Amino acid sequence: MAMVCAFLTILVVMSHWSTCCLGCDLPRTHNLTLLENMGRYSPVSCLKDRKYFELPLEKVDAQQIQKSQAISLLQTVTKQILTLLESKESRATWDETLLDSFCNYLYDHLRDLKDCQNQQVGEQEVPLTQEPSWWAVREYFGRITMYLKQKKHSPCAWEIARAEVWRALSYSDMFLAILSEEKE
């Protein structure tokens, strides 16, 4: 438990640095506690259902990406997570109060990203040409959606999907921290 608290503290600090980099007032960190509380099954009991989905954010070269590209990429990740979580199958799986709270948080985060993007209007926009493009992120979430269908939206399949959402959001926070260190 101490390791989890230390990790979350590091994410909060790194996310704080990332807002300086982007010059925007983005949330300090993703609300991973809500996502964690949505879990109903032990991850250990679902190990047999594990799958590697190839998170495209792992391929980003933080030194080569511009602020406008980072914002666009994070918007795409957030939109794809919302699409996944707002399905009727998702609502049948998780506590609706927690799910609604988490989705509302994501909508707020999306609004903050849009505001940040509007602040970047003066900068030259460069299309996302390197991996992961918005398309690679969409394909990643498409693989998760297909996996859920193949597993008939079983509780363990949703636990695996929840873990992937956690991973994508955690990686987004770390990605922003790397950007802030490189750009300062």
C-alpha positions as CSV (number, residue, x, y, z in Angstrom):
1,M,0.0,0.0,0.0
2,A,2.9,2.3,0.8
3,M,4.2,1.8,-2.8
4,V,0.8,2.8,-4.3
5,C,0.7,5.9,-2.2
6,A,4.3,6.8,-3.1
7,F,3.5,6.2,-6.8
8,L,0.4,8.4,-6.7
9,T,2.3,11.1,-4.9
10,I,5.0,11.1,-7.6
11,L,2.2,11.3,-10.3
12,V,0.8,14.4,-8.5
13,V,4.1,16.1,-8.5
14,M,5.0,15.2,-12.1
15,S,1.6,16.4,-13.2
16,H,2.1,19.7,-11.5
17,W,5.3,20.2,-13.5
18,S,3.5,19.3,-16.7
19,T,1.1,22.2,-16.3
20,C,4.1,24.6,-16.3
21,C,5.4,23.0,-19.5
22,L,2.1,23.3,-21.4
23,G,1.4,26.8,-20.1
24,C,-2.1,25.7,-19.3
25,D,-4.2,25.1,-16.1
26,L,-4.6,21.4,-16.5
27,P,-5.6,19.2,-13.6
28,R,-2.7,18.1,-11.4
29,T,-3.3,14.4,-11.9
30,H,-5.9,12.0,-13.2
31,N,-8.5,10.9,-10.6
32,L,-7.3,7.3,-10.5
33,T,-8.9,6.7,-7.1
34,L,-12.3,6.7,-8.7
35,L,-11.1,4.3,-11.3
36,E,-9.5,2.1,-8.7
37,N,-12.8,2.0,-6.6
38,M,-14.7,0.9,-9.6
39,G,-13.0,-2.5,-9.5
40,R,-15.1,-5.4,-8.3
41,Y,-12.9,-8.3,-8.8
42,S,-9.4,-9.1,-7.6
43,P,-6.9,-8.6,-10.4
44,V,-5.2,-11.8,-9.3
45,S,-8.4,-13.8,-10.1
46,C,-8.3,-12.4,-13.6
47,L,-4.7,-13.1,-14.5
48,K,-5.7,-15.8,-17.0
49,D,-7.5,-13.2,-19.0
50,R,-4.6,-10.8,-19.3
51,K,-3.6,-9.5,-22.7
52,Y,-1.1,-7.0,-24.0
53,F,-2.8,-4.3,-26.1
54,E,0.3,-2.3,-27.2
55,L,-0.3,1.1,-25.7
56,P,0.9,3.5,-28.4
57,L,2.0,6.2,-25.9
58,E,5.0,4.0,-25.2
59,K,6.3,4.9,-28.6
60,V,6.3,8.7,-28.2
61,D,9.6,10.5,-28.3
62,A,8.9,13.3,-25.9
63,Q,11.8,15.4,-27.3
64,Q,10.1,15.5,-30.7
65,I,6.5,16.2,-29.9
66,Q,5.2,19.8,-29.7
67,K,2.8,21.1,-27.1
68,S,-0.1,21.3,-29.6
69,Q,0.5,17.6,-30.5
70,A,0.6,16.6,-26.9
71,I,-2.7,18.3,-26.1
72,S,-4.3,16.7,-29.2
73,L,-3.0,13.3,-28.3
74,L,-4.3,13.6,-24.7
75,Q,-7.7,14.7,-26.0
76,T,-7.9,11.6,-28.2
77,V,-7.0,9.3,-25.2
78,T,-9.6,11.0,-23.0
79,K,-12.3,10.8,-25.7
80,Q,-11.6,7.1,-26.4
81,I,-11.8,6.3,-22.7
82,L,-15.1,8.0,-22.5
83,T,-16.4,6.0,-25.5
84,L,-15.4,2.8,-23.8
85,L,-16.8,3.6,-20.4
86,E,-20.1,5.1,-21.6
87,S,-21.2,1.9,-23.3
88,K,-24.3,0.1,-22.0
89,E,-22.1,-3.0,-21.2
90,S,-19.9,-0.8,-19.0
91,R,-22.9,0.5,-17.2
92,A,-24.1,-3.0,-16.5
93,T,-20.7,-3.9,-15.0
94,W,-19.7,-1.1,-12.7
95,D,-21.4,1.0,-10.0
96,E,-23.1,3.7,-11.9
97,T,-22.4,6.4,-9.3
98,L,-18.7,5.8,-9.5
99,L,-18.8,5.4,-13.2
100,D,-20.7,8.7,-13.6
101,S,-18.3,10.5,-11.3
102,F,-15.3,9.2,-13.3
103,C,-16.9,10.1,-16.6
104,N,-17.8,13.6,-15.3
105,Y,-14.2,14.0,-14.3
106,L,-13.0,13.0,-17.8
107,Y,-15.4,15.5,-19.3
108,D,-14.0,18.2,-17.1
109,H,-10.5,17.1,-18.1
110,L,-11.4,17.2,-21.8
111,R,-12.8,20.7,-21.3
112,D,-9.5,21.8,-19.7
113,L,-7.6,20.3,-22.6
114,K,-9.7,22.2,-25.0
115,D,-9.2,25.4,-23.1
116,C,-5.4,24.7,-23.1
117,Q,-5.6,24.0,-26.9
118,N,-7.3,27.4,-27.4
119,Q,-4.5,29.1,-25.5
120,Q,-2.0,27.5,-27.9
121,V,-3.7,29.0,-31.0
122,G,-0.8,31.4,-31.5
123,E,1.7,28.5,-31.9
124,Q,2.0,26.8,-35.3
125,E,0.0,23.6,-35.3
126,V,1.9,20.6,-36.6
127,P,-0.1,17.4,-37.5
128,L,0.6,14.3,-35.6
129,T,2.9,12.4,-37.9
130,Q,4.9,10.3,-35.5
131,E,3.5,7.4,-33.6
132,P,1.3,7.4,-31.7
133,S,-1.0,9.4,-33.9
134,W,-4.7,9.8,-33.0
135,W,-5.3,6.9,-35.2
136,A,-2.9,4.6,-33.3
137,V,-4.8,5.6,-30.1
138,R,-8.1,4.8,-31.7
139,E,-6.8,1.4,-32.8
140,Y,-5.5,0.7,-29.3
141,F,-9.0,1.3,-27.8
142,G,-10.5,-0.7,-30.7
143,R,-8.4,-3.7,-29.6
144,I,-9.7,-3.3,-26.1
145,T,-13.3,-3.1,-27.4
146,M,-12.8,-6.3,-29.6
147,Y,-11.3,-8.1,-26.6
148,L,-14.4,-7.2,-24.5
149,K,-16.6,-8.5,-27.2
150,Q,-14.6,-11.7,-27.6
151,K,-14.8,-12.3,-23.8
152,K,-18.6,-11.5,-23.9
153,H,-18.0,-8.5,-21.6
154,S,-17.2,-10.8,-18.7
155,P,-16.4,-9.3,-15.3
156,C,-12.7,-10.3,-15.7
157,A,-12.6,-8.8,-19.2
158,W,-13.8,-5.5,-17.8
159,E,-11.2,-5.7,-15.0
160,I,-8.5,-6.0,-17.7
161,A,-10.0,-3.1,-19.6
162,R,-10.1,-1.0,-16.4
163,A,-6.4,-1.8,-15.9
164,E,-5.7,-0.6,-19.4
165,V,-7.5,2.6,-18.8
166,W,-5.5,3.0,-15.6
167,R,-2.3,2.4,-17.6
168,A,-3.2,4.8,-20.4
169,L,-4.0,7.6,-17.8
170,S,-0.9,6.9,-15.8
171,Y,1.2,6.9,-18.9
172,S,-0.4,10.2,-19.9
173,D,0.6,11.8,-16.6
174,M,4.2,10.4,-16.9
175,F,4.3,11.6,-20.6
176,L,3.4,15.1,-19.5
177,A,6.1,15.1,-16.9
178,I,8.7,14.0,-19.4
179,L,7.6,16.8,-21.7
180,S,7.9,19.3,-18.9
181,E,11.4,18.2,-18.1
182,E,12.5,18.3,-21.7
183,K,11.0,21.7,-22.5
184,E,12.1,23.6,-19.4
